[in-house]
Amino acid sequence: MCLAIPGEVMRIEDGVATVRMGDSLRKASLLLLSEEPKLGDYVIVHAGFALHVVDPAEADESLRLLRELAAFADEEPS
């Protein structure tokens, strides 16, 4: 299973964004977007491609839910 994760656009250069996802920085191609995002925008990234720009509140909620899910998985006995 693959997840598309929201990330904050920190830098844009030659059609590639540097996106902050938690404590890490990732590269994401902007090739599939109809318009280039601005610095500080959130984009949904999957397999190295930004798929669409999302509202910051929606991005925060998605990240909260992912953290909650990860915490729940850590609590489950193996």
A tleap script that builds the chain and sets N, CA, C and O, in Angstrom:
source leaprc.protein.ff14SB
mol = sequence {
  NMET CYS LEU ALA ILE PRO GLY GLU VAL MET
  ARG ILE GLU ASP GLY VAL ALA THR VAL ARG
  MET GLY ASP SER LEU ARG LYS ALA SER LEU
  LEU LEU LEU SER GLU GLU PRO LYS LEU GLY
  ASP TYR VAL ILE VAL HIE ALA GLY PHE ALA
  LEU HIE VAL VAL ASP PRO ALA GLU ALA ASP
  GLU SER LEU ARG LEU LEU ARG GLU LEU ALA
  ALA PHE ALA ASP GLU GLU PRO CSER
}
set mol.1.N position { 0.845 -1.176 0.000 }
set mol.1.CA position { 0.000 0.000 0.000 }
set mol.1.C position { 0.890 1.238 0.000 }
set mol.1.O position { 1.896 1.296 0.707 }
set mol.2.N position { 0.510 2.210 -0.790 }
set mol.2.CA position { 1.240 3.474 -0.859 }
set mol.2.C position { 0.338 4.593 -0.362 }
set mol.2.O position { -0.876 4.575 -0.566 }
set mol.3.N position { 0.950 5.554 0.288 }
set mol.3.CA position { 0.211 6.712 0.773 }
set mol.3.C position { 0.715 7.963 0.075 }
set mol.3.O position { 1.917 8.113 -0.143 }
set mol.4.N position { -0.182 8.846 -0.271 }
set mol.4.CA position { 0.193 10.164 -0.764 }
set mol.4.C position { 0.206 11.089 0.450 }
set mol.4.O position { -0.798 11.225 1.150 }
set mol.5.N position { 1.338 11.714 0.688 }
set mol.5.CA position { 1.564 12.485 1.906 }
set mol.5.C position { 1.641 13.971 1.567 }
set mol.5.O position { 2.287 14.340 0.587 }
set mol.6.N position { 0.990 14.840 2.364 }
set mol.6.CA position { 1.145 16.273 2.124 }
set mol.6.C position { 2.498 16.765 2.628 }
set mol.6.O position { 2.982 16.337 3.676 }
set mol.7.N position { 3.089 17.660 1.872 }
set mol.7.CA position { 4.355 18.263 2.262 }
set mol.7.C position { 4.358 19.744 1.925 }
set mol.7.O position { 3.686 20.184 0.993 }
set mol.8.N position { 5.121 20.503 2.692 }
set mol.8.CA position { 5.209 21.953 2.490 }
set mol.8.C position { 6.316 22.283 1.502 }
set mol.8.O position { 7.443 21.807 1.643 }
set mol.9.N position { 5.998 23.093 0.507 }
set mol.9.CA position { 6.967 23.494 -0.507 }
set mol.9.C position { 7.941 24.494 0.114 }
set mol.9.O position { 7.549 25.578 0.546 }
set mol.10.N position { 9.209 24.112 0.150 }
set mol.10.CA position { 10.243 24.954 0.744 }
set mol.10.C position { 11.084 25.678 -0.316 }
set mol.10.O position { 11.614 26.761 -0.071 }
set mol.11.N position { 11.197 25.053 -1.507 }
set mol.11.CA position { 12.032 25.607 -2.575 }
set mol.11.C position { 11.511 25.071 -3.904 }
set mol.11.O position { 10.994 23.957 -3.978 }
set mol.12.N position { 11.654 25.874 -4.941 }
set mol.12.CA position { 11.277 25.448 -6.286 }
set mol.12.C position { 12.417 25.815 -7.224 }
set mol.12.O position { 12.890 26.951 -7.250 }
set mol.13.N position { 12.847 24.808 -8.000 }
set mol.13.CA position { 13.920 25.050 -8.953 }
set mol.13.C position { 13.773 24.114 -10.143 }
set mol.13.O position { 13.746 22.894 -9.983 }
set mol.14.N position { 13.680 24.684 -11.327 }
set mol.14.CA position { 13.611 23.912 -12.568 }
set mol.14.C position { 12.506 22.853 -12.553 }
set mol.14.O position { 12.729 21.714 -12.962 }
set mol.15.N position { 11.319 23.230 -12.080 }
set mol.15.CA position { 10.188 22.315 -12.104 }
set mol.15.C position { 10.209 21.226 -11.043 }
set mol.15.O position { 9.434 20.272 -11.106 }
set mol.16.N position { 11.099 21.373 -10.068 }
set mol.16.CA position { 11.183 20.413 -8.973 }
set mol.16.C position { 11.098 21.171 -7.657 }
set mol.16.O position { 11.804 22.158 -7.450 }
set mol.17.N position { 10.236 20.704 -6.776 }
set mol.17.CA position { 10.091 21.337 -5.457 }
set mol.17.C position { 10.853 20.528 -4.416 }
set mol.17.O position { 10.903 19.299 -4.469 }
set mol.18.N position { 11.436 21.240 -3.481 }
set mol.18.CA position { 11.936 20.611 -2.264 }
set mol.18.C position { 10.813 20.748 -1.258 }
set mol.18.O position { 10.371 21.853 -0.944 }
set mol.19.N position { 10.354 19.605 -0.752 }
set mol.19.CA position { 9.162 19.547 0.080 }
set mol.19.C position { 9.527 19.013 1.459 }
set mol.19.O position { 10.200 17.990 1.583 }
set mol.20.N position { 9.070 19.725 2.501 }
set mol.20.CA position { 9.313 19.276 3.880 }
set mol.20.C position { 8.194 18.347 4.300 }
set mol.20.O position { 7.013 18.693 4.264 }
set mol.21.N position { 8.607 17.153 4.699 }
set mol.21.CA position { 7.673 16.143 5.207 }
set mol.21.C position { 8.191 15.705 6.562 }
set mol.21.O position { 9.114 14.896 6.661 }
set mol.22.N position { 7.583 16.253 7.605 }
set mol.22.CA position { 8.082 15.965 8.947 }
set mol.22.C position { 9.462 16.565 9.123 }
set mol.22.O position { 9.658 17.766 8.942 }
set mol.23.N position { 10.425 15.713 9.479 }
set mol.23.CA position { 11.797 16.173 9.695 }
set mol.23.C position { 12.682 16.009 8.468 }
set mol.23.O position { 13.878 16.289 8.533 }
set mol.24.N position { 12.120 15.561 7.353 }
set mol.24.CA position { 12.951 15.317 6.180 }
set mol.24.C position { 12.536 16.195 5.002 }
set mol.24.O position { 11.416 16.702 4.939 }
set mol.25.N position { 13.461 16.354 4.090 }
set mol.25.CA position { 13.217 17.091 2.849 }
set mol.25.C position { 13.242 16.096 1.701 }
set mol.25.O position { 14.116 15.232 1.635 }
set mol.26.N position { 12.282 16.223 0.803 }
set mol.26.CA position { 12.177 15.332 -0.356 }
set mol.26.C position { 12.051 16.190 -1.611 }
set mol.26.O position { 11.622 17.343 -1.551 }
set mol.27.N position { 12.427 15.617 -2.730 }
set mol.27.CA position { 12.236 16.264 -4.028 }
set mol.27.C position { 10.934 15.753 -4.632 }
set mol.27.O position { 10.608 14.571 -4.522 }
set mol.28.N position { 10.193 16.656 -5.271 }
set mol.28.CA position { 8.952 16.272 -5.931 }
set mol.28.C position { 8.834 17.021 -7.252 }
set mol.28.O position { 8.904 18.250 -7.295 }
set mol.29.N position { 8.656 16.270 -8.311 }
set mol.29.CA position { 8.451 16.878 -9.618 }
set mol.29.C position { 7.119 17.614 -9.638 }
set mol.29.O position { 6.129 17.141 -9.080 }
set mol.30.N position { 7.103 18.772 -10.284 }
set mol.30.CA position { 5.882 19.562 -10.425 }
set mol.30.C position { 5.237 19.357 -11.793 }
set mol.30.O position { 4.291 20.060 -12.148 }
set mol.31.N position { 5.745 18.402 -12.552 }
set mol.31.CA position { 5.307 18.153 -13.919 }
set mol.31.C position { 3.810 17.892 -14.052 }
set mol.31.O position { 3.209 18.272 -15.057 }
set mol.32.N position { 3.201 17.257 -13.066 }
set mol.32.CA position { 1.786 16.883 -13.173 }
set mol.32.C position { 0.809 17.970 -12.708 }
set mol.32.O position { -0.404 17.811 -12.847 }
set mol.33.N position { 1.327 19.063 -12.161 }
set mol.33.CA position { 0.455 20.137 -11.682 }
set mol.33.C position { 0.080 21.073 -12.827 }
set mol.33.O position { 0.885 21.325 -13.723 }
set mol.34.N position { -1.145 21.582 -12.788 }
set mol.34.CA position { -1.582 22.514 -13.832 }
set mol.34.C position { -0.969 23.903 -13.650 }
set mol.34.O position { -0.818 24.653 -14.614 }
set mol.35.N position { -0.616 24.237 -12.407 }
set mol.35.CA position { 0.091 25.496 -12.157 }
set mol.35.C position { 1.087 25.286 -11.026 }
set mol.35.O position { 0.865 24.476 -10.126 }
set mol.36.N position { 2.177 26.023 -11.085 }
set mol.36.CA position { 3.240 25.860 -10.098 }
set mol.36.C position { 2.800 26.387 -8.736 }
set mol.36.O position { 2.242 27.481 -8.649 }
set mol.37.N position { 3.044 25.619 -7.669 }
set mol.37.CA position { 2.693 26.109 -6.333 }
set mol.37.C position { 3.638 27.225 -5.902 }
set mol.37.O position { 4.679 27.453 -6.517 }
set mol.38.N position { 3.253 27.909 -4.840 }
set mol.38.CA position { 4.087 28.954 -4.263 }
set mol.38.C position { 4.813 28.382 -3.039 }
set mol.38.O position { 4.404 27.366 -2.476 }
set mol.39.N position { 5.880 29.045 -2.650 }
set mol.39.CA position { 6.570 28.647 -1.427 }
set mol.39.C position { 5.586 28.708 -0.267 }
set mol.39.O position { 4.815 29.660 -0.148 }
set mol.40.N position { 5.614 27.694 0.584 }
set mol.40.CA position { 4.705 27.626 1.717 }
set mol.40.C position { 3.421 26.866 1.430 }
set mol.40.O position { 2.713 26.480 2.360 }
set mol.41.N position { 3.105 26.642 0.142 }
set mol.41.CA position { 1.940 25.825 -0.197 }
set mol.41.C position { 2.195 24.381 0.217 }
set mol.41.O position { 3.339 23.958 0.378 }
set mol.42.N position { 1.110 23.636 0.386 }
set mol.42.CA position { 1.205 22.199 0.642 }
set mol.42.C position { 0.772 21.460 -0.606 }
set mol.42.O position { -0.215 21.818 -1.250 }
set mol.43.N position { 1.525 20.420 -0.940 }
set mol.43.CA position { 1.190 19.579 -2.076 }
set mol.43.C position { 1.097 18.128 -1.618 }
set mol.43.O position { 1.783 17.714 -0.683 }
set mol.44.N position { 0.247 17.371 -2.281 }
set mol.44.CA position { 0.181 15.930 -2.050 }
set mol.44.C position { 1.228 15.298 -2.951 }
set mol.44.O position { 1.238 15.522 -4.162 }
set mol.45.N position { 2.113 14.504 -2.347 }
set mol.45.CA position { 3.212 13.886 -3.086 }
set mol.45.C position { 3.038 12.374 -3.071 }
set mol.45.O position { 2.763 11.772 -2.032 }
set mol.46.N position { 3.202 11.777 -4.242 }
set mol.46.CA position { 3.163 10.320 -4.371 }
set mol.46.C position { 4.192 9.920 -5.412 }
set mol.46.O position { 4.199 10.440 -6.528 }
set mol.47.N position { 5.064 8.987 -5.036 }
set mol.47.CA position { 6.065 8.430 -5.948 }
set mol.47.C position { 6.916 9.515 -6.606 }
set mol.47.O position { 7.277 9.402 -7.778 }
set mol.48.N position { 7.235 10.573 -5.846 }
set mol.48.CA position { 8.116 11.617 -6.352 }
set mol.48.C position { 7.449 12.693 -7.182 }
set mol.48.O position { 8.130 13.556 -7.737 }
set mol.49.N position { 6.122 12.657 -7.277 }
set mol.49.CA position { 5.392 13.664 -8.048 }
set mol.49.C position { 4.395 14.387 -7.155 }
set mol.49.O position { 3.681 13.758 -6.375 }
set mol.50.N position { 4.350 15.714 -7.273 }
set mol.50.CA position { 3.302 16.493 -6.618 }
set mol.50.C position { 2.045 16.309 -7.453 }
set mol.50.O position { 2.045 16.591 -8.651 }
set mol.51.N position { 0.968 15.836 -6.821 }
set mol.51.CA position { -0.267 15.547 -7.553 }
set mol.51.C position { -1.233 16.716 -7.557 }
set mol.51.O position { -1.887 16.979 -8.567 }
set mol.52.N position { -1.330 17.427 -6.426 }
set mol.52.CA position { -2.163 18.629 -6.379 }
set mol.52.C position { -1.836 19.443 -5.122 }
set mol.52.O position { -1.284 18.933 -4.147 }
set mol.53.N position { -2.196 20.712 -5.185 }
set mol.53.CA position { -2.005 21.621 -4.052 }
set mol.53.C position { -3.199 21.441 -3.118 }
set mol.53.O position { -4.339 21.336 -3.570 }
set mol.54.N position { -2.929 21.407 -1.809 }
set mol.54.CA position { -4.016 21.259 -0.832 }
set mol.54.C position { -4.026 22.438 0.132 }
set mol.54.O position { -3.011 23.092 0.369 }
set mol.55.N position { -5.195 22.676 0.669 }
set mol.55.CA position { -5.386 23.710 1.677 }
set mol.55.C position { -4.546 23.362 2.910 }
set mol.55.O position { -4.490 22.192 3.289 }
set mol.56.N position { -3.889 24.343 3.549 }
set mol.56.CA position { -3.071 24.052 4.736 }
set mol.56.C position { -3.842 23.349 5.846 }
set mol.56.O position { -3.284 22.487 6.525 }
set mol.57.N position { -5.108 23.695 6.047 }
set mol.57.CA position { -5.901 23.034 7.090 }
set mol.57.C position { -6.121 21.561 6.746 }
set mol.57.O position { -6.062 20.702 7.625 }
set mol.58.N position { -6.374 21.271 5.474 }
set mol.58.CA position { -6.542 19.885 5.023 }
set mol.58.C position { -5.240 19.103 5.197 }
set mol.58.O position { -5.255 17.945 5.615 }
set mol.59.N position { -4.111 19.745 4.873 }
set mol.59.CA position { -2.805 19.100 5.041 }
set mol.59.C position { -2.549 18.796 6.514 }
set mol.59.O position { -2.101 17.699 6.848 }
set mol.60.N position { -2.828 19.755 7.401 }
set mol.60.CA position { -2.644 19.539 8.835 }
set mol.60.C position { -3.492 18.386 9.343 }
set mol.60.O position { -3.022 17.570 10.135 }
set mol.61.N position { -4.734 18.313 8.896 }
set mol.61.CA position { -5.630 17.233 9.322 }
set mol.61.C position { -5.124 15.880 8.824 }
set mol.61.O position { -5.142 14.900 9.569 }
set mol.62.N position { -4.680 15.821 7.586 }
set mol.62.CA position { -4.136 14.566 7.043 }
set mol.62.C position { -2.911 14.119 7.829 }
set mol.62.O position { -2.772 12.939 8.151 }
set mol.63.N position { -2.027 15.055 8.136 }
set mol.63.CA position { -0.822 14.713 8.893 }
set mol.63.C position { -1.169 14.283 10.315 }
set mol.63.O position { -0.539 13.377 10.859 }
set mol.64.N position { -2.160 14.923 10.918 }
set mol.64.CA position { -2.600 14.534 12.269 }
set mol.64.C position { -3.123 13.106 12.258 }
set mol.64.O position { -2.788 12.305 13.132 }
set mol.65.N position { -3.942 12.794 11.268 }
set mol.65.CA position { -4.500 11.442 11.172 }
set mol.65.C position { -3.415 10.394 10.924 }
set mol.65.O position { -3.475 9.297 11.480 }
set mol.66.N position { -2.429 10.725 10.097 }
set mol.66.CA position { -1.335 9.790 9.855 }
set mol.66.C position { -0.519 9.549 11.120 }
set mol.66.O position { -0.123 8.417 11.397 }
set mol.67.N position { -0.262 10.619 11.898 }
set mol.67.CA position { 0.463 10.456 13.169 }
set mol.67.C position { -0.340 9.607 14.147 }
set mol.67.O position { 0.220 8.769 14.853 }
set mol.68.N position { -1.651 9.823 14.187 }
set mol.68.CA position { -2.525 9.050 15.063 }
set mol.68.C position { -2.504 7.569 14.670 }
set mol.68.O position { -2.432 6.693 15.531 }
set mol.69.N position { -2.565 7.308 13.396 }
set mol.69.CA position { -2.521 5.937 12.904 }
set mol.69.C position { -1.180 5.274 13.250 }
set mol.69.O position { -1.147 4.113 13.658 }
set mol.70.N position { -0.091 6.006 13.088 }
set mol.70.CA position { 1.222 5.456 13.417 }
set mol.70.C position { 1.328 5.163 14.912 }
set mol.70.O position { 1.896 4.142 15.300 }
set mol.71.N position { 0.793 6.037 15.749 }
set mol.71.CA position { 0.827 5.819 17.202 }
set mol.71.C position { -0.001 4.599 17.567 }
set mol.71.O position { 0.395 3.815 18.429 }
set mol.72.N position { -1.139 4.433 16.924 }
set mol.72.CA position { -1.990 3.279 17.176 }
set mol.72.C position { -1.265 1.999 16.785 }
set mol.72.O position { -1.318 1.011 17.517 }
set mol.73.N position { -0.595 2.003 15.654 }
set mol.73.CA position { 0.137 0.816 15.193 }
set mol.73.C position { 1.261 0.468 16.166 }
set mol.73.O position { 1.551 -0.709 16.381 }
set mol.74.N position { 1.892 1.477 16.751 }
set mol.74.CA position { 2.968 1.232 17.716 }
set mol.74.C position { 2.439 0.606 19.004 }
set mol.74.O position { 3.168 -0.111 19.689 }
set mol.75.N position { 1.181 0.872 19.334 }
set mol.75.CA position { 0.584 0.349 20.563 }
set mol.75.C position { 0.151 -1.112 20.440 }
set mol.75.O position { 0.056 -1.808 21.450 }
set mol.76.N position { -0.111 -1.584 19.232 }
set mol.76.CA position { -0.597 -2.939 19.022 }
set mol.76.C position { 0.494 -3.951 19.365 }
set mol.76.O position { 1.637 -3.796 18.937 }
set mol.77.N position { 0.148 -4.990 20.139 }
set mol.77.CA position { 1.151 -6.040 20.411 }
set mol.77.C position { 1.439 -6.827 19.142 }
set mol.77.O position { 0.571 -7.007 18.288 }
set mol.78.N position { 2.692 -7.294 19.039 }
set mol.78.CA position { 3.042 -8.054 17.827 }
set mol.78.C position { 2.671 -9.497 17.922 }
set mol.78.O position { 2.903 -10.258 16.983 }
savepdb mol mol.pdb
quit
